[in-house]
Amino acid sequence: METTADDSLRSTPKRRLSWDARHSQLLDAFRDLIRTQDLADVTLARVAAHAGVTKPVAYDHFGDLSGLFSEAYRAFESHQRDVLLRALESAPRDLDAVADLVAEAYIECWVAEGLELAAVVAALQGSTTLSTLRSDAEQAYLEICREALEPWTGPLVSASLAAVVGAGDALARSVMSGSLSTAQASSTLAVVVRAVASASAVPDATRDRRT
């Protein structure tokens, strides 16, 4: 019996994705949906259909819609940290350059995914889950900032570092609303980062010994 090209395609088994790859695929499908649809209309069933899998697969990965929102938030924060780490890998050993990179990475990530992130945050608003997610993400991000800045500073206190996140969020929202350009927000946040570092700056002689 002759086999046609269509028969051959139908008989080719689909490649089975790893758990992590499937997880990422479902999160990508979720982000695709909330770019074009109201979040209230997004369900796990629709996310599964958009990803080309059955509904039980989505439930297996996230449990419920709140679990999906939480994972989407974690993915954003993880991406933001990865972008900063990659930028810092090639950063000159110079405080101004590091401050610029920290600011640019923060604003650019926020702007790139701001609408999707805002929708997720709104869905989780008021929950203890959101408070925990924000606290964990902020601590992890600020630890990276601390390690990048401390060659030019004394020990940085948490309250000072938190100013970077507070200012960054406010400036990013201004970009999203059209009040500021990305460049203006980045340069302003860089000033905040340098101010935080300067407030705890070590003397030049000590700084030389640390580098």
N, C-alpha and C positions, 0 to 999 in steps of 0.2 A: 504494500500500500504506500502510495506516495505521500511524503510529509511536506506540507506547505510551510512557508516562512512564518505564517501566523500560528500554525500548530506548534512550531518550534519555540516561538516566544512564550506561548501559553504553558508549555511543558517545562520551561526553565524556572526552577524554584527561586523565590525571592530570597535575597541575602538576609540572614537573621542578624539584626543589630544587637550589639552588646547593651547591657542595662544602661550604662552611661550615655551611649550614643542615642538610644531610644529616649532617655530622659531629656537630653538636649533637643532632640527632634520635637518632642511634645512642647517644650518651653518655647521653641521657635514658632510652632504652630499657634500657641497662645498669643505670642507677641504679634504675629500676623493678624490675628482676629481683632485684637483690641486697637490696632491702628485704624481699622475701618468700621468697627462696630461698637455699639454701646456696651460697656462692661456688664451691664445688667442682663444682656442677651447672651453672654458667653457662658457656656456650661461645659462640664468635662466631656459630655457626649459630643458636643460640637468641636471641641479641641481634638478629640480622638478622630473624628471624621476628617477634620482638616489635615491631620497628620497621616491619614490613611491606615489607621489601626482600629481595632474594636474598642468599645467603651470600657470593658474590664481592664484593658491594658492601662488606660489613663487612671482608673481608680487604683490599680495596683501600684502605680508610681506616686500618686499624690493623696490618696485616701478620700479627699473631698475637695471642694472648690477652695476652701480656706488653705488647705495644704498646697494647692497649686499657686495661690497668691504668695504664700510664704516662700516657696521655692523660686518663684520669679524674682522676688525681692533679693534673696540670697545670691541668685545668679548675677543680678545687676551689681551688687556690692563686690562680688568676687571679680567680676570683669573690671570694675573700677580700680581695684587693688592691682590686678595684673597689668593694666595699662600704666599705672604709676611705676611699678617695679621695672617694667621694660624701659620706660623713659629714663629712670635713674641709673640703669646699667651703664649707659654711655654718657652720664652727666659729667661735666667738667668739675674738678675739685674747687668749686667756687660757690659761695653762699647765694649770690644773686642768681646764678644759673640754676641751682637746685630749687630756689624759691619759685622761679619762673616755671620750671617743669612741674612742680607740685600743683601750682595754680592752673596751668594749662590743662593738665591731665584731669583735674577735678571738674573744671567747667566744661571741657569738651565731652567727657563721659556723661555728665548730667544733661547736657543739651542733646546729645545723640539719642538718649533713651528717656528724656524727661517726660514726654507725654505718657508713655507706657508706665513709667515708674509712678507718676502722679496718680494714675488710675488704680494701680495696685495699692498704693498707700491709702488712697481714699477708701478702698474696699476693706482695708484692715484697720482703719481709723478707730481709735477707742479700745482696741483689743490689747490684752497683755502680750499677745504674740508680737505685735508691731513694736511695742516698747522693748521687748527682748531682742528682736532682730536688729533694731536701730542701735541699741547699746553694744551688742556684740560686733556689729559692722564698724561702728565708730571706733571702738577700741582697737580693732585689727588695723584699720586704716591709719589711725594716729600713731600706732607703733611703728609703721613704716616711715611716717613723717619724722618721728622722733629719731630713728636710726639715721635718716638722711641728713638731719639738721644738726645733731649733737656734735659732729666734728668742729662746728663753729660756735657752739654754745656751751653753757653749763647744763646741768640736768634740767630738762624742761618739765614743768608741772602740768598736770592734766588740764587744769582750768585754762592755761594759756593755749595749749594745743587745741582745745575744744573751740576756741575762737576761730580757728581755720575752717572747721566744718560749719559753724554757724554762719560765718561770712560767706562761705562758698555756696551754701544752700540759698541764701538770700540773693546773692548775685546771679546765680543760675536762674532763679525764678524771674529776675528782672530781664534776663536774656529771653526767656520763654515768652514773656509778656511784650517784648519788643522795646522795653525801656532802655536797654543797653545792648551793645554789640558783644559778640563773643570775645573780641580782642579787648574791649574796655573792661569787661568782667574779669578776664584773666589777669590783666595788668593790675587791677585794683586788688584782687585776691593775693597777687604776688607781694604787694605792699604789706598786706596783713601778715603774710608768712614771714617776711623779713622783719617786721615789727616784733612778732613773737620771738624770733630768734635773737634779735638785738636786745630784747629785754633781759635775756639771760646770757648775753655774750661773755665769753671768757677773754682775759687779756691776750694781746697778740703773742706774747711769749709762751703762754700756756697753750694757745691754739697751735703754735708751731710744733710743740712737743706731741700734740695729739694727731697730727697729720703725718 
